[in-house]
Amino acid sequence: MIRNAIIIDAGDNIATVLRDVAAGGEVVAGSGDDTVVLAARDAIPFGHKVAVRDIAEGESILKYGAVIGAATQPIAKGMHVHVQNVVSLRGRGDLAARETSA
């Protein structure tokens, strides 16, 4: 099976697609010896993320084995993971300011 998406860290809940995937298209994602096969629920452009499992609203989005954002709504396995359903938590000076003033 030829992969068209990569999971950076085994604990990640998203994969990055290596080429455009049409809605309904097959995503074959993996890391090391582990491979996940799923149907894309949405069109996913090259370089964008796809959920490799269901993600609850408020749950952390994990890439590189690190939190890169939080889901703003439930994200089903196979959905495009991007600005429409994720808020970034990286480089957020507003969040750092809130933490230091609390």
Contacts in CASP RR format, 6 or more apart in sequence:
PFRMAT RR
TARGET T0000
AUTHOR 0000-0000-0000
METHOD contacts of the structure
MODEL  1
MIRNAIIIDAGDNIATVLRDVAAGGEVVAGSGDDTVVLAARDAIPFGHKV
AVRDIAEGESILKYGAVIGAATQPIAKGMHVHVQNVVSLRGRGDLAARET
SA
1 28 0 8 1.000
1 35 0 8 1.000
1 37 0 8 1.000
2 28 0 8 1.000
3 18 0 8 1.000
3 28 0 8 1.000
3 29 0 8 1.000
3 30 0 8 1.000
3 35 0 8 1.000
4 17 0 8 1.000
4 18 0 8 1.000
4 19 0 8 1.000
4 21 0 8 1.000
4 26 0 8 1.000
4 27 0 8 1.000
4 28 0 8 1.000
4 29 0 8 1.000
5 15 0 8 1.000
5 16 0 8 1.000
5 17 0 8 1.000
5 18 0 8 1.000
5 21 0 8 1.000
5 27 0 8 1.000
5 28 0 8 1.000
5 29 0 8 1.000
5 30 0 8 1.000
5 50 0 8 1.000
6 15 0 8 1.000
6 16 0 8 1.000
6 18 0 8 1.000
6 29 0 8 1.000
6 30 0 8 1.000
6 31 0 8 1.000
7 14 0 8 1.000
7 15 0 8 1.000
7 29 0 8 1.000
7 30 0 8 1.000
7 31 0 8 1.000
7 34 0 8 1.000
7 36 0 8 1.000
7 52 0 8 1.000
8 16 0 8 1.000
8 31 0 8 1.000
8 63 0 8 1.000
8 64 0 8 1.000
8 65 0 8 1.000
9 31 0 8 1.000
9 62 0 8 1.000
9 63 0 8 1.000
9 64 0 8 1.000
9 65 0 8 1.000
9 66 0 8 1.000
10 31 0 8 1.000
10 32 0 8 1.000
10 34 0 8 1.000
11 62 0 8 1.000
11 65 0 8 1.000
12 31 0 8 1.000
12 52 0 8 1.000
12 62 0 8 1.000
12 63 0 8 1.000
12 64 0 8 1.000
12 65 0 8 1.000
13 51 0 8 1.000
13 52 0 8 1.000
13 53 0 8 1.000
13 55 0 8 1.000
13 59 0 8 1.000
13 60 0 8 1.000
13 61 0 8 1.000
13 62 0 8 1.000
14 49 0 8 1.000
14 50 0 8 1.000
14 51 0 8 1.000
14 52 0 8 1.000
14 61 0 8 1.000
14 62 0 8 1.000
14 63 0 8 1.000
14 81 0 8 1.000
15 27 0 8 1.000
15 29 0 8 1.000
15 30 0 8 1.000
15 36 0 8 1.000
15 49 0 8 1.000
15 50 0 8 1.000
15 52 0 8 1.000
16 47 0 8 1.000
16 48 0 8 1.000
16 49 0 8 1.000
16 50 0 8 1.000
16 63 0 8 1.000
17 27 0 8 1.000
17 44 0 8 1.000
17 45 0 8 1.000
17 46 0 8 1.000
17 47 0 8 1.000
17 48 0 8 1.000
17 49 0 8 1.000
17 50 0 8 1.000
18 46 0 8 1.000
18 47 0 8 1.000
19 46 0 8 1.000
20 43 0 8 1.000
20 44 0 8 1.000
20 45 0 8 1.000
20 46 0 8 1.000
21 27 0 8 1.000
21 40 0 8 1.000
21 43 0 8 1.000
21 44 0 8 1.000
21 50 0 8 1.000
22 40 0 8 1.000
22 43 0 8 1.000
23 40 0 8 1.000
23 41 0 8 1.000
23 42 0 8 1.000
23 43 0 8 1.000
24 39 0 8 1.000
24 40 0 8 1.000
24 41 0 8 1.000
25 39 0 8 1.000
25 40 0 8 1.000
26 37 0 8 1.000
26 38 0 8 1.000
26 39 0 8 1.000
26 40 0 8 1.000
27 36 0 8 1.000
27 37 0 8 1.000
27 38 0 8 1.000
27 39 0 8 1.000
27 40 0 8 1.000
27 44 0 8 1.000
27 50 0 8 1.000
27 78 0 8 1.000
28 35 0 8 1.000
28 36 0 8 1.000
28 37 0 8 1.000
29 35 0 8 1.000
29 36 0 8 1.000
29 37 0 8 1.000
29 38 0 8 1.000
29 50 0 8 1.000
29 52 0 8 1.000
30 36 0 8 1.000
36 52 0 8 1.000
38 50 0 8 1.000
38 52 0 8 1.000
38 77 0 8 1.000
38 78 0 8 1.000
39 78 0 8 1.000
40 50 0 8 1.000
40 78 0 8 1.000
40 80 0 8 1.000
41 76 0 8 1.000
41 78 0 8 1.000
41 79 0 8 1.000
41 80 0 8 1.000
42 78 0 8 1.000
42 79 0 8 1.000
42 80 0 8 1.000
43 80 0 8 1.000
44 50 0 8 1.000
44 80 0 8 1.000
48 80 0 8 1.000
48 81 0 8 1.000
48 82 0 8 1.000
49 61 0 8 1.000
49 63 0 8 1.000
49 80 0 8 1.000
49 81 0 8 1.000
49 82 0 8 1.000
50 78 0 8 1.000
50 79 0 8 1.000
50 80 0 8 1.000
50 81 0 8 1.000
51 75 0 8 1.000
51 76 0 8 1.000
51 77 0 8 1.000
51 78 0 8 1.000
51 79 0 8 1.000
51 81 0 8 1.000
52 77 0 8 1.000
52 78 0 8 1.000
53 77 0 8 1.000
54 74 0 8 1.000
54 75 0 8 1.000
54 76 0 8 1.000
54 77 0 8 1.000
55 61 0 8 1.000
55 71 0 8 1.000
55 74 0 8 1.000
55 75 0 8 1.000
55 81 0 8 1.000
56 71 0 8 1.000
56 74 0 8 1.000
57 71 0 8 1.000
57 72 0 8 1.000
57 73 0 8 1.000
57 74 0 8 1.000
58 70 0 8 1.000
58 71 0 8 1.000
58 72 0 8 1.000
59 70 0 8 1.000
59 71 0 8 1.000
60 67 0 8 1.000
60 69 0 8 1.000
60 70 0 8 1.000
60 71 0 8 1.000
61 67 0 8 1.000
61 68 0 8 1.000
61 69 0 8 1.000
61 70 0 8 1.000
61 71 0 8 1.000
61 81 0 8 1.000
61 86 0 8 1.000
62 68 0 8 1.000
67 89 0 8 1.000
68 88 0 8 1.000
68 89 0 8 1.000
68 90 0 8 1.000
69 86 0 8 1.000
69 87 0 8 1.000
69 88 0 8 1.000
69 89 0 8 1.000
69 90 0 8 1.000
70 86 0 8 1.000
70 87 0 8 1.000
70 89 0 8 1.000
71 85 0 8 1.000
71 86 0 8 1.000
72 85 0 8 1.000
72 86 0 8 1.000
72 87 0 8 1.000
73 85 0 8 1.000
75 81 0 8 1.000
75 85 0 8 1.000
75 86 0 8 1.000
79 85 0 8 1.000
89 95 0 8 1.000
END
